[in-house]
Amino acid sequence: MTSIRHLGHAGFAVGHAGLRLLIDPWFHPAFLDAWFPYPDNADLLPEVVAGRWDYLYVSHTHEDHFDERLLNRLSRDTTVLVPRFRSGALARRLTALGFTRQVRLGHRQTHPLGPGATATMLLDTSHKEDSGLLLDLGGFRFLDLNDCSPPLSDLPTGVDLLAAQYSGAMWYPNAYDYPPEVMAEKTAAVRADLMDSLARKVHLTGARTYLPSAGPACFLDPELDRFNDRERTIFPHWEDVAADFAVACPGTAVVRTAPGDTVDALPRPGDREPPPAPPGRWLTDPAGYLADYRERRRDAWQAFHRDEPQPPTADEVHAHFDRLQRLNRPLLAGYRTGLVLEAGGAAWRTALGDLAAQVALEDDPVDPAYTLRVPPRVLRAVLDGRAGWEEALLSMRIGLHRDPDVFDLTLLSLLRYGHQPAQTRRLVRERAGTGETVERDGLRLQRWCPHAGEDLAHALIADGIVECPRHHWRWSAETGACVSGGSLPLRVEALPAGPAPAGSVPNPSTELEGRLP
């Protein structure tokens, strides 16, 4: 018998023929004590800690998946399925915790778990380090994508149950200082893009059933309470977007679960959809539920505010960015921009790139493009190495301003991945691209998106615009100039009349060849 128990957020306990697999268990506050699982899953913690697990799978190092405090309490005899990321950071962190029984799997590699059960790893093949897992359990196919986006052309088909992100997990746009009307417009666009991405995954995998997962978290610290607004942020509940999903994926059943719910009998073709579970208080009275949750976990969210941090100094800030630049010279080659860091009433202006190497902007003509307003506690955690910039940004404790309002991939990549240069080196290679092209709608364009490496064989091309299906960057089909999303250009040209040359990739059909069996 196969059972899949949802532990909350992206966590699952999977059982099959005596085999037990634990996936992305998250119980403790994440990202500088800002994120908490929603609904509260704390009552499941004792049994997860006491459980006997044959396998553990941690999809990536984000703290709402890599819960170090929980992992420290698990048996080290458990075998861990580890995605083989370029940096090796996840494998090293697991080893440091004592998990030495590791099966490291690359993109699309399969490992037998036991009689009639296999696991196939799926990686985000761009510079990001994220993964998903396909479980074949006696012919029942469970695809856990959490918040991972493998290339659309590599998604498996014939999926019985898909668990994937529908709600945001990013600081943009809600941490930026946009006027209310601009914020509303940008938030709506991000939510629509998230639903579009989910619908594509559903259609390409042929998922018969969808299980909403991997978000949203909640924010118990009163300073962050505004991000619990499910209408004005990119963190909706499933009930806020369910109608849109029904329109986009009318043939896919939905299993709505609360932490602890077990999905034992999933609909097959011809089966009736199971009746929905009675709604919990977190749905019927979310404000009251959140207030009680905040009080129960007061010690946890107040931990961020304990003790007075040592004030950061200019020397520390400049030394920090000097080190980031030394580690990431290929990323910053030819790059020139400014950054303002504000914390506790002080401000530091730093020039970045090889043409403005670590000098005060007062002595340099480069204007600052980004301003980061960082609480001293957050900056202290970054400077001391207790948190990276990505964790700090995900905490929603940083306020951002940019002028012009254009995404700077180089700067944000330096902050997010600069401590692991393997990722920024990959980003540089992505920008350079390959000679591989795809031919679509009278155009020849580079096959892989210059932003995050998505397969543009699946691009939307209409009204003179090429749109990436992953992050929805848009380019002029005539010039390749980026018109929305960022600033990186796309190589594109009109096709000459006549047959397609050898070596090009044709427009894919809805039944893509070469995907996982």
N, C-alpha and C positions, 0 to 999 in steps of 0.2 A: 504494500500500500504506500502511496505517495502522499505526504502532507507538507504543506507550506504554511508556516506560521509567521505572521507579520509581527515584528518586534517594535515597530514604530520607525518613522523616517525611512531610511534605506535598509533597515535591519530585517533579516529573515532567519528562521530556523527551519531547515529543510530535512525531512526524513524520507528514506526510501529503502525498503527491504533491510531494515536494521542499521542502515548507514545514517549518520547524522552530520550535517554541515551547518556551520554558523557563518552568517554573512553580515558584514558591516554593522556589528552591534554598537549602538551609540546611546549612552545614558547620562554622561556628565556634561556640564556646560562647556561650550566650545568658543573659540575665538575671543579670548580675553573675557571669559565669563559673560558673553553677550547672548549666544544662541543656546536655546534649550529645546529638547524634543517636544513636539506638540502633536497629539495630546501627551500628557505626562505618562511615561512608561516605567517609572521607578519601581513599581511593584513587580516587574518582571526581572529585575536585576539579580535577586538571590538565586533564582532557578537557572539563569544563564551562567552565573559564576559556578554553580554546583554541577552543571550539566556535563555529560561526557560527549565530547565532540571529536569525531574522526577527522574532520577537516575544518579549517578556518579560512575564510576568504576576506581580505581587506582590499577594497577596490583602489584606494589611493590615500594620500597622506593628509587630506583635509580632516580637521578634527571632528567633524560630524560623521566621519567614517572610520578614522583612526583614533579611537578612544583609548588613549594610553592608560588611563586609570583603570578602565575595564580590562584591557589586555593584560595588565600586570597581575590580575587575579585569576587568569585562566591557566589551565594546565599546559606546561611546556611540552608535553608529549604529543600535543595536537600537531598534525601536519598542516602547514599553511600553503595555500595556493597563492603564489606571488606573481603579479604581472611583471614582466621583464622590461622595466623602464630603462631609458638610456642612462639616467643619472645613478641608478641603483640605490637611491635614497630610501625607498620603502623597504627593500630587502635588508639594508644595513640597520634600519631602525628596528625591524623585527628581530634581527640577530642580536642587537644590543639588549633587547628585552628577554632574550633567552630562547626564542623560537628558532631553533637550528634545523628543525625538520621542515625544509622548504622544497616545494616543487615550483620552479620558476618557468613560467610559460610566456612565450612570445605571442604576437598577434596571430590569432586563428589556430593556435596550437591546442591539441586535445589531450586530456589526461584521463585514464580510466580510474574511476573512484571505487568501483566494486562491481559485482554482477549486475549487468544491465544498466549501469550508470556511468556517464562520462561528463566531464567538464571541459568546455572550450573557452579559451580566453579571447576577449576582444579588446583591442587597445585603441585609444585615440592616437592616431598615427602622426598627429601634428606635434608641435613643440610642447603641448600640454601633456601632463602625465596623469591619465585617467584610464579606467578600464571598466568593462562589463563582463558578465559571465553567462554563457549558455549552458544550461544543465539539461541533459537528455536522461530522463529517469524512466526506464522501461518503456520508452516510446513517447512519454509525455515531455514536452519541450517547454522549459521555463527559461525565459530570457530576462535577466536582471541587468538593465542598463543603468540603473541609478541615475546619476547626472552625467554619464559618459556619452560622447558622440563619436562612435567609430565612423569611418567613411560610409556613406549611405550604400555604396556599391558593395560593401563587405558585410552587410547585415544578413543574418540567416533568414530562411523562410520557414513556413510551416510551424510557427510558434503557437503554442497553446495558451500560454500566459506570459504577458509582458508587464514588467514592472519598470517604470521610467518616470523621470522628472516631468512635472507639469507646471510647477511653481518656480519662481526665480530663486537664485542663490548667488546674488551679485550685488555690489554696492551701487551700480549704475541703474537707473538715474537717481534713486531716492536719496543718496548721500550728497548729491550736488545741490548747489544753491540756486536752482531755477525758480523763476516766478511761478505761482500756482498754476496758471493756465498752460505754461510751457511744460511743467512737471506732469500735468494730467495728460497732455498729448504724448510725451515721451513714454510715460508709464503704460498707456494704452498700446503704444506701438510695440513695446517689449513683450507685453502679455500676449498680443496677437502673434508675434514671432514665436514665442514659446509654444503656443498651441499649434501653429503651423509645423514646427519641428516635430512635435509629438505625433501629429497626424501622419507625417511622412514616415516616421518609424513604424507606426501601426500598419500603414498600407504596404510598405515594403516587406515587413516581416510576415504579413498575413495574420497578425495576432487575432485569435478568436476572442480572447478575454484580456482586459487591461486592468491592472491594479495600480491606482494612484499611489505614488510613493516618492521618497527623496525630497520631502518638503510639504509645506513650509515649516520652518522653525518658528519659535516665538521668542520674544524679547522681554524678559522679566524685570530687568533693570528699569526703573521708572524714567531714567534719562533717555531710554530708547523706545519708550512706549509708542511713539508715533509710527514706528515701523510695524506695529501690529494691526494697522488699518488695512483691512483686506480689500478695500475698494480703491484706495489711492496709492497702493504700492504694488510692487511686482511679486508680492507674497500672498496670493489668494488661496483660500481653501478650495478644495475640489468642487464643492457645491456652487462656488462662484463662477466656475468655468464649465461645469458639466453640460450645460445646454449647448455651448459651442462645440464641445467634443461630440455630442450626439449628432450634430449637423455634419461635422467633418468626417466622422467614422460611424455611420449608422449601422454597420453590420457587426460592430464589436461590442460585446457585453462588457460591463464594468462591475468589478467586485470591490466594494468599498469596505475597508477594514479599519478597526481601531487596534491599538497595541494589544497583542495577546490573541487576536482572532486567528483561527486556523481555517485555511481554505482546503477542505478535504475533497469535495466533489465539485469539480469545475465543469462548466458547460461544454459539451461536445456538440458537433453538428446534430441538430434534431432535438437536443435537450432544451428544456425550458430554463430560462435564466433564473438562478436562485433568488428568492425574495430578499430584499435588503434587510440588513440588521437594524434593530431599533436604534434611532439616533441617540448618541450620548450627550451629556450635558455640555460638552465642549462644542456641540453643534447647536443645541437648543438654547443655551445661555452662555455664549462665548465670553461676554464681559465678566459675568460672575465667576465662570470657571477660571478665567485668567487671573482674576483678583485672588481667588483661593490658592491657585498654583503659585502665584508670586509670594504669598505669605508662607506657604509650605517650604519654599526653596529660598527663603530670605537669606540664610547664611551663605548659600551658594552664589547668589548674584551680588551680595554685598562684599564678597571676597575681593572683587576688583578694586573696591574703594578703600581697603584697609592699608594702613601704613602710608606715610608720606614719601613720595619718590624723591630721589636725589635729582635736583634740577639739572637738565641737560646743558651742556656747554657748547659754545661754537666750535671748539676744537674737536669735541666728540662727534658733532654732526658732520663736520667737514672730513674727518678721518673715516667716518662710516661711508660717505659717498665716494671718497677717494678709493677705498677698498673695492666698492662695487664696480667702479670704473676700471680698475686694474684687472678685475676678474672677467670683465666683459668687453674687452677692447674690440673684438670683431663686430659686436653688436653696435658699438658707438662710432665706428669708423665713418667719418664724414658727417657725423651728427652734431647739431649745435642747437641747444635750447636752454631755457632757464627754468628753475624751479624755486618756489618760495615755500619755506616751511615755517609755520607759525605754531608756537606752543607756549602757553603760560605767559602771554604778554611779550614774549621775545619773537623775533623773526630772523631767519637765516636765508640768504639768497645765494643760490649755488648755480653755477654754469656747468652744463654737462656736455660731454662729447670731446673728441680729440681737437677740435678747433677752439674750444673754450675751456681748457683743462683746468678745472679746480681753481677758479679765480672768483672773487666777489663780483657780483653783477654791477655794483656801483662803478667798477673800473672796466666794464665790458659792455659793448653795445647791444648784447642779446637781451631781449625783453623776456620776462618770465611768462611761460605759457600756462603753467599749472600752479595753483596755490593749494597746499595741503594744510588744513587747520587740525592740528594733532594735540589731543590732551597730553599733558606732561607724562601721565602714567603710561600712556600708549607709546610715546616716543622713548621713554626709559626702557620699556620692554623690548622695543626694537633694537635700541643701541646696545642693550645687554645680551642680545641674542636669544631672549626668551620667546620672542615672536618674530615672524618675518613680516614684511610689508603686506603680503597677501592676506595673512591672518588678521593684521591690523585693519586693513580695508574691509574685509568681510565682517569684522566686528560692528560695522556701521558707526563706530565711535569717531571716525575721521570725517570732517567736512571737506568738500572739494569745490574748486572753482577753476574753470579753464576759459581762456580767451586767446584765440578763437575757440568756439565750441566744436572742436574736432578731436576725435580720439587719436592720441599719440601712442601708437603701438610700441615704439622704441622705449619711451619713458616708462610706460606701464609694464612692459616686459622686463625692463631693468629692475623695477621694484618687485614684481611678482616672482621672477625666476632668477634674478641676478645672483642669488646665493648658490645656485646650481648651474654653472655655466654650460653644462651639457645641453640644457634646454635652450639657452639663448643661442648657442652655436647652431642648433637645429633650426631655430627661427631664421637665422641668417641664410641657411641653405634653402629654406622655404621661399624666402624672398627672391633668391637667385633663380629659383624654379628649375624645371627640367625642360628638355626639348619636347616633351610629350604634349600633344594638343588634342582637343576634342572639337568635332565639327557639329554645329547646331544651327539650324534656322538660317542658313546662308552665311554663317560666321565660322572662323577658325579662332579658337581661344585657348589659352593655356589651360591644361586639364585641372591643375590643383590651385585652389584659392590661395592668394598670397598672404592672407591673414591667418588662417588656421588649417590650411591644407585640405579642405573639403574637396571632393570630387565634383568638378563643375560639369560633368556629364549630366548631373541632375539639376543644373542651374535653371532658373526661370528666365526666359528671354521673351520680352514683350515690350512694345512701344519704345523701342530703341534703348532698352535698359537690360543689362545682365544682372541677375540677382542671385547671390549665393544662398543655397537652401539652409545653411547652418546658422550663421550669424546675421544673414540678410544684408550684408554689404551690397551696394549697388554701383554699377559702372555704366558709363556711356558705351553703347555697343559700337559707336562710330569711332571714338577716340581712346577708349579704355580708361579715361579719367574717372576716379572715384567720386561719385556724387552723393553718397550717403554711407555712413558707418565709420569711415576712416579716411585715409589719405593715400594709401598705396594704389598704384595704377594696375591695370590688368592688360596683358598682352592680347590684343584682339585685332582681327582684320577681316575684311569681307572676302568671302570665297570667290575665286574665279569660276566662271561657268565651266561645266564639264564634270567628269567623274571624280570622286574623292581620291586623293593620292594614297599610296600604300603607307601603312604605319599610323594612320590617324584613328581615333576612336569614334565610332559612330554614335548617333543619338541612342541611348539605351531604351529598351522597351520596358514595360512594367514588369516583365518576367526577366530580370537580369540574369545573365549567365555568369558563372564564376563565383557565385556566392556560396556560403557555407551550405552543406547538404542538409 
